[in-house]
Amino acid sequence: MSGKKGMRHYTQATKLEAIRLYIEEGKRQADIAKQLGIQDATRVKIWLRKYRQEGEKAFDRKARTGLIGRPPKKENQAAYIARLEMENALLKKFHAELRKMELAQRNIGSSNDTEEPTQ
């Protein structure tokens, strides 16, 4: 988890419950924070603003960003080029093998003099 030392992270269910208590039951933000064990009542205000802007998906990190956890590291240019060169070499080998198999299946290079002519 990221953030400053002592920083609390709240579940999506807690955030949605805080919003429900505010909208449906008309409770004050301070009362909601006390009831749900939220350290700072202004946190509820921030959640309400996000909820009004984006709805429930504001609290679903996966839906918002498409990612969960730490973003993947960027590959440096030298490693990128080395990976592409390796892929290119593998594809060339694979292509050469396919070409050999194709020629063998077509039986190219062998003579057809042994067969009887058809009428």
N, CA and C of each residue as an Amber inpcrd file, in Angstrom:
protein
   357
   0.8380000  -1.1780000   0.0000000   0.0000000   0.0000000   0.0000000
   0.8840000   1.2420000   0.0000000   0.4390000   2.2170000  -0.7130000
   1.2230000   3.4300000  -0.7920000   0.6150000   4.4880000   0.1170000
   1.3350000   5.5380000   0.3060000   0.8350000   6.6380000   1.1270000
   1.7650000   6.9120000   2.2790000   1.4140000   7.9460000   3.0210000
   2.2330000   8.3410000   4.1570000   2.0330000   7.3810000   5.3180000
   2.9660000   7.4210000   6.2420000   2.9070000   6.5680000   7.4240000
   1.6530000   6.9050000   8.2200000   0.9190000   5.8800000   8.5990000
  -0.2950000   6.0780000   9.3840000  -1.5280000   6.3530000   8.5360000
  -1.3620000   6.4270000   7.2480000  -2.4840000   6.7020000   6.3560000
  -3.3890000   5.4760000   6.2640000  -4.6920000   5.6790000   6.3880000
  -5.6350000   4.5640000   6.3420000  -6.2130000   4.4430000   4.9440000
  -6.4630000   3.2180000   4.5410000  -7.1150000   2.9440000   3.2650000
  -8.4640000   2.3150000   3.5790000  -9.5000000   2.8250000   2.9410000
 -10.8520000   2.3480000   3.2030000 -11.3540000   1.5350000   2.0160000
 -12.1590000   0.5300000   2.3040000 -12.6810000  -0.3350000   1.2500000
 -13.7520000   0.4020000   0.4530000 -14.0330000  -0.1550000  -0.6930000
 -15.0810000   0.4000000  -1.5440000 -16.4220000   0.3410000  -0.8160000
 -16.6610000  -0.7420000  -0.0770000 -17.9190000  -0.8910000   0.6570000
 -18.0760000   0.1920000   1.7110000 -16.9970000   0.5550000   2.3910000
 -17.0540000   1.6090000   3.4070000 -17.3960000   2.9510000   2.7630000
 -16.7860000   3.2230000   1.6480000 -17.0320000   4.4850000   0.9500000
 -18.4900000   4.5760000   0.4790000 -18.9740000   3.4800000  -0.0940000
 -20.3630000   3.4780000  -0.5690000 -21.3530000   3.5570000   0.5870000
 -21.0190000   2.9460000   1.7190000 -21.8860000   3.0290000   2.8970000
 -21.9240000   4.4620000   3.4190000 -20.7920000   5.1380000   3.4210000
 -20.7490000   6.5390000   3.8560000 -21.6280000   7.4030000   2.9530000
 -21.5810000   7.1650000   1.6760000 -22.4030000   7.9330000   0.7270000
 -23.8800000   7.6250000   0.9310000 -24.1930000   6.3540000   1.1500000
 -25.5820000   5.9660000   1.3870000 -26.1290000   6.6470000   2.6460000
 -25.3320000   6.6460000   3.7080000 -25.7680000   7.2840000   4.9520000
 -26.0130000   8.7760000   4.7530000 -25.2030000   9.4170000   3.9540000
 -25.3550000  10.8540000   3.7070000 -26.5770000  11.1370000   2.8370000
 -26.7270000  10.3890000   1.7520000 -27.7950000  10.6750000   0.7950000
 -29.1540000  10.1710000   1.2970000 -29.2170000   8.9190000   1.7190000
 -30.5040000   8.3220000   2.0830000 -30.9650000   8.6890000   3.4900000
 -30.0370000   8.7020000   4.4380000 -30.4300000   8.9460000   5.8200000
 -30.2040000  10.3890000   6.2510000 -29.5260000  11.1600000   5.4210000
 -29.3360000  12.5780000   5.7140000 -28.4230000  12.8540000   6.8970000
 -27.5300000  11.9570000   7.2060000 -26.6170000  12.1580000   8.3270000
 -25.5270000  13.1540000   7.9580000 -24.9750000  13.7850000   8.9810000
 -23.8840000  14.7420000   8.7820000 -22.5900000  13.9820000   8.5310000
 -21.6640000  14.6430000   7.8550000 -20.3850000  14.0130000   7.5110000
 -19.6080000  13.6180000   8.7630000 -19.6310000  14.4570000   9.7910000
 -18.9150000  14.1540000  11.0300000 -19.5070000  12.9160000  11.7100000
 -20.8430000  12.7910000  11.6900000 -21.4940000  11.6290000  12.3030000
 -21.1640000  10.3480000  11.5350000 -21.1210000  10.4590000  10.2220000
 -20.7890000   9.3050000   9.3780000 -19.3590000   8.8460000   9.6650000
 -18.4460000   9.8130000   9.7570000 -17.0460000   9.4920000  10.0240000
 -16.9090000   8.7910000  11.3730000 -17.6300000   9.2880000  12.3560000
 -17.5680000   8.6830000  13.6930000 -18.1550000   7.2730000  13.6790000
 -19.2810000   7.0970000  13.0020000 -19.9640000   5.8050000  12.9580000
 -19.1250000   4.7470000  12.2400000 -18.4790000   5.1330000  11.1460000
 -17.7330000   4.1650000  10.3300000 -16.2520000   4.0790000  10.6980000
 -15.8140000   4.8960000  11.6620000 -14.4150000   4.8520000  12.0870000
 -13.4700000   5.5060000  11.1020000 -13.9400000   6.5220000  10.4190000
 -13.1170000   7.2560000   9.4650000 -12.4030000   8.3570000  10.2350000
 -11.0920000   8.4500000  10.0720000 -10.2940000   9.3840000  10.8690000
 -10.6530000  10.8390000  10.6150000 -10.9280000  11.1850000   9.3640000
 -11.1420000  12.5810000   9.0020000 -12.4950000  12.7380000   8.3150000
 -13.3400000  13.6210000   8.8380000 -14.6770000  13.8110000   8.2800000
 -14.6290000  14.4230000   6.8750000 -13.5700000  15.1410000   6.5520000
 -13.4830000  15.7300000   5.2010000 -13.2910000  14.6400000   4.1460000
 -12.8530000  13.4620000   4.5760000 -12.7120000  12.3330000   3.6580000
 -14.0760000  11.9970000   3.0560000 -15.1290000  12.0490000   3.8530000
 -16.4850000  11.7640000   3.3790000 -16.8790000  12.7920000   2.3210000
 -16.5170000  14.0360000   2.5480000 -16.8220000  15.1120000   1.5910000
 -16.1380000  14.8400000   0.2470000 -14.9010000  14.3860000   0.2860000
 -14.1590000  14.0710000  -0.9440000 -14.8220000  12.9080000  -1.6730000
 -15.2300000  11.8770000  -0.9130000 -15.8920000  10.7240000  -1.5190000
 -17.2100000  11.1420000  -2.1670000 -17.9460000  12.0350000  -1.5180000
 -19.2180000  12.5170000  -2.0810000 -18.9820000  13.2400000  -3.4060000
 -17.9610000  14.0640000  -3.4490000 -17.6510000  14.8030000  -4.6820000
 -17.3060000  13.8280000  -5.8090000 -16.4680000  12.8290000  -5.4980000
 -16.1020000  11.8280000  -6.5090000 -17.3230000  11.0310000  -6.9580000
 -18.1870000  10.6880000  -6.0160000 -19.3860000   9.9120000  -6.3410000
 -20.3080000  10.7050000  -7.2580000 -20.4650000  11.9810000  -7.0020000
 -21.3260000  12.8210000  -7.8430000 -20.7640000  12.9760000  -9.2500000
 -19.4440000  12.9710000  -9.3730000 -18.8100000  13.1270000 -10.6820000
 -18.8060000  11.8360000 -11.4950000 -18.4630000  10.7070000 -10.8470000
 -18.2350000   9.4710000 -11.5910000 -19.1440000   8.3140000 -11.2130000
 -19.8960000   8.4440000 -10.1470000 -20.7410000   7.3510000  -9.7030000
 -19.9260000   6.3150000  -8.9420000 -20.4370000   5.0860000  -8.8840000
 -19.7800000   4.0300000  -8.1070000 -18.4060000   3.6530000  -8.6520000
 -18.1980000   3.8380000  -9.9380000 -16.9060000   3.4450000 -10.5110000
 -15.7620000   4.3370000 -10.0220000 -16.0810000   5.4440000  -9.3610000
 -15.0450000   6.3070000  -8.8060000 -14.2350000   5.5770000  -7.7450000
 -14.8280000   4.5710000  -7.1160000 -14.1580000   3.8460000  -6.0430000
 -13.6480000   2.4830000  -6.4850000 -13.8920000   2.1150000  -7.7110000
 -13.4190000   0.8470000  -8.2410000 -12.1600000   1.1310000  -9.0500000
 -11.0280000   0.9230000  -8.4290000  -9.7530000   1.2760000  -9.0560000
  -9.5270000   0.5360000 -10.3610000  -9.9130000  -0.7240000 -10.3920000
  -9.7140000  -1.5270000 -11.6010000 -10.5160000  -0.9460000 -12.7670000
 -11.7500000  -0.5180000 -12.5150000 -12.5880000   0.0420000 -13.5810000
 -12.0710000   1.4020000 -14.0270000 -11.5280000   2.1740000 -13.0750000
 -11.0370000   3.5100000 -13.4130000  -9.7760000   3.4610000 -14.2460000
  -8.8250000   2.6510000 -13.8450000  -7.5220000   2.6830000 -14.4990000
  -7.2670000   1.4960000 -15.3990000  -7.9930000   0.4170000 -15.1970000
  -7.7270000  -0.7880000 -15.9580000  -6.5570000  -1.5740000 -15.3890000
  -5.9570000  -1.0550000 -14.3490000  -4.8100000  -1.7080000 -13.7370000
  -5.0580000  -1.8880000 -12.2540000  -4.3670000  -2.8160000 -11.7150000
  -4.3810000  -2.9700000 -10.2640000  -2.9420000  -3.1390000  -9.8420000
  -2.5680000  -2.5210000  -8.7810000  -1.2000000  -2.6440000  -8.2970000
  -0.2590000  -1.6740000  -8.9820000   0.9970000  -1.9770000  -8.8560000
   2.0350000  -1.1060000  -9.3990000   2.0460000  -1.1840000 -10.9290000
   2.1600000  -0.0400000 -11.5990000   2.2140000  -0.0790000 -13.0670000
   3.5060000  -0.7490000 -13.5370000   3.4650000  -1.3980000 -14.7000000
   4.6660000  -2.0770000 -15.1900000   5.7790000  -1.0810000 -15.4970000
   7.0190000  -1.5260000 -15.2780000   8.1610000  -0.6570000 -15.5470000
   8.3470000  -0.5010000 -17.0480000   8.8020000   0.6750000 -17.4300000
   9.0980000   0.9280000 -18.8390000  10.4100000   0.2500000 -19.1810000
  10.4510000  -0.3100000 -20.3640000  11.6470000  -0.9890000 -20.8350000
  12.5910000   0.0540000 -21.4290000  13.8750000   0.0140000 -21.0640000
  14.7900000   0.9860000 -21.6550000  15.0430000   0.6320000 -23.1200000
  15.5820000   1.5640000 -23.8540000  15.7050000   1.4040000 -25.3000000
  16.6270000   0.2470000 -25.6810000  17.7200000   0.0730000 -24.9600000
  18.6610000  -1.0060000 -25.2830000  17.9970000  -2.3720000 -25.0840000
  17.2660000  -2.5390000 -24.0020000  16.5870000  -3.8090000 -23.7450000
  15.4900000  -4.0420000 -24.7800000  14.8130000  -2.9750000 -25.1700000
  13.7480000  -3.0650000 -26.1770000  14.3220000  -3.5440000 -27.5120000
  15.4320000  -2.9510000 -27.9140000  16.0690000  -3.3260000 -29.1830000
  16.5680000  -4.7660000 -29.1260000  17.1670000  -5.1520000 -27.9960000
  17.6600000  -6.5310000 -27.8500000  16.5100000  -7.5260000 -27.9350000
  15.3760000  -7.2120000 -27.3080000  14.2110000  -8.0990000 -27.3540000
  13.6840000  -8.2140000 -28.7820000  13.6100000  -7.0960000 -29.4960000
  13.1280000  -7.1300000 -30.8800000  14.0680000  -7.9220000 -31.7950000
  15.3860000  -7.7850000 -31.5770000  16.3430000  -8.5420000 -32.3830000
  16.1990000 -10.0370000 -32.1340000  15.9780000 -10.4150000 -30.8690000
  15.7870000 -11.8230000 -30.5410000  14.5120000 -12.3540000 -31.2030000
  13.4420000 -11.5890000 -31.1280000  12.1810000 -12.0020000 -31.7730000
  12.3700000 -12.1440000 -33.2690000  13.0840000 -11.2100000 -33.8700000
  13.3340000 -11.2390000 -35.3060000  14.1130000 -12.4940000 -35.6950000
  15.1560000 -12.8410000 -34.9280000  15.9480000 -14.0410000 -35.2120000
  15.0860000 -15.3000000 -35.0900000  14.2410000 -15.3620000 -34.0680000
  13.3600000 -16.5190000 -33.8970000  12.3730000 -16.6400000 -35.0600000
  11.8310000 -15.5220000 -35.4810000  10.8780000 -15.5470000 -36.5980000
  11.5630000 -15.9840000 -37.8960000  12.8050000 -15.5490000 -38.1060000
  13.5380000 -15.9650000 -39.3070000  13.7650000 -17.4770000 -39.2950000
  14.1530000 -18.0280000 -38.1170000  14.3520000 -19.4790000 -38.0100000
  13.0490000 -20.2250000 -38.2610000  11.9830000 -19.7370000 -37.6630000
  10.6750000 -20.3640000 -37.8270000  10.2400000 -20.3340000 -39.2860000
  10.4560000 -19.2050000 -39.9550000  10.0910000 -19.0690000 -41.3560000
  10.8970000 -20.0360000 -42.2150000  12.1920000 -20.1730000 -41.9280000
  13.0440000 -21.0880000 -42.6920000  12.5620000 -22.5280000 -42.5270000
  12.1950000 -22.9210000 -41.3140000  11.6820000 -24.2710000 -41.0740000
  10.3670000 -24.5020000 -41.8110000   9.4880000 -23.5160000 -41.7860000
   8.2190000 -23.6440000 -42.5060000   8.4560000 -23.7870000 -44.0100000
   9.3960000 -23.0300000 -44.5160000   9.7140000 -23.0810000 -45.9480000
  10.2460000 -24.4650000 -46.3330000  11.1150000 -25.0360000 -45.4890000
  11.6380000 -26.3790000 -45.7520000  10.5080000 -27.4020000 -45.7640000
   9.6060000 -27.3010000 -44.8030000   8.4880000 -28.2360000 -44.7340000
   7.5830000 -28.0910000 -45.9520000   7.3600000 -26.8680000 -46.3710000
   6.4950000 -26.6230000 -47.5270000   7.1140000 -27.2110000 -48.7890000
   8.4160000 -27.0200000 -48.9670000   9.0920000 -27.5730000 -50.1370000
   9.0890000 -29.0960000 -50.1050000   9.2600000 -29.6580000 -48.9250000
   9.2490000 -31.1210000 -48.7910000   7.8630000 -31.6760000 -49.1170000
   6.8230000 -30.9880000 -48.7060000   5.4600000 -31.4560000 -48.9750000
   5.1380000 -31.3900000 -50.4620000   5.6630000 -30.3720000 -51.1150000
   5.4150000 -30.2440000 -52.5460000   6.3010000 -31.1830000 -53.3460000
   7.3070000 -31.7480000 -52.6990000   8.2340000 -32.6660000 -53.3280000
   8.9730000 -31.9970000 -54.4840000   9.3730000 -30.7640000 -54.2590000
  10.0830000 -30.0040000 -55.2870000  11.5140000 -30.5270000 -55.3890000
  11.9640000 -30.6770000 -56.6150000  13.3260000 -31.1340000 -56.8340000
  13.3980000 -32.5990000 -57.2090000  12.3330000 -33.3330000 -57.0180000
  12.3570000 -34.7420000 -57.4090000  11.7260000 -34.8660000 -58.7840000
  12.1820000 -35.8670000 -59.5270000  11.6580000 -36.0390000 -60.8810000
  10.4230000 -36.9150000 -60.8670000   9.5820000 -36.7110000 -61.8410000
   8.3600000 -37.5100000 -61.9670000   8.4650000 -38.4990000 -63.1060000
   9.6940000 -38.8960000 -63.5040000   9.8810000 -39.7860000 -64.6380000
   9.4690000 -41.2270000 -64.3130000   9.3700000 -41.5800000 -63.0720000
   9.0840000 -42.9600000 -62.7000000   7.6080000 -43.2950000 -62.8300000
   6.7730000 -42.2900000 -62.8930000   5.3310000 -42.5700000 -62.9590000
   4.9290000 -42.9170000 -64.3910000   3.9330000 -43.7570000 -64.5050000
   3.3690000 -44.1140000 -65.8130000   2.4900000 -42.9600000 -66.2940000
   2.5330000 -42.6340000 -67.5360000   1.6440000 -41.5750000 -68.0300000
   0.1830000 -42.0040000 -67.9610000  -0.6650000 -41.0950000 -67.6110000
  -2.1080000 -41.3870000 -67.5250000  -2.7660000 -41.1060000 -68.8630000
  -3.8000000 -41.8230000 -69.1660000  -4.4940000 -41.6220000 -70.4470000
  -5.8110000 -40.9630000 -70.2640000
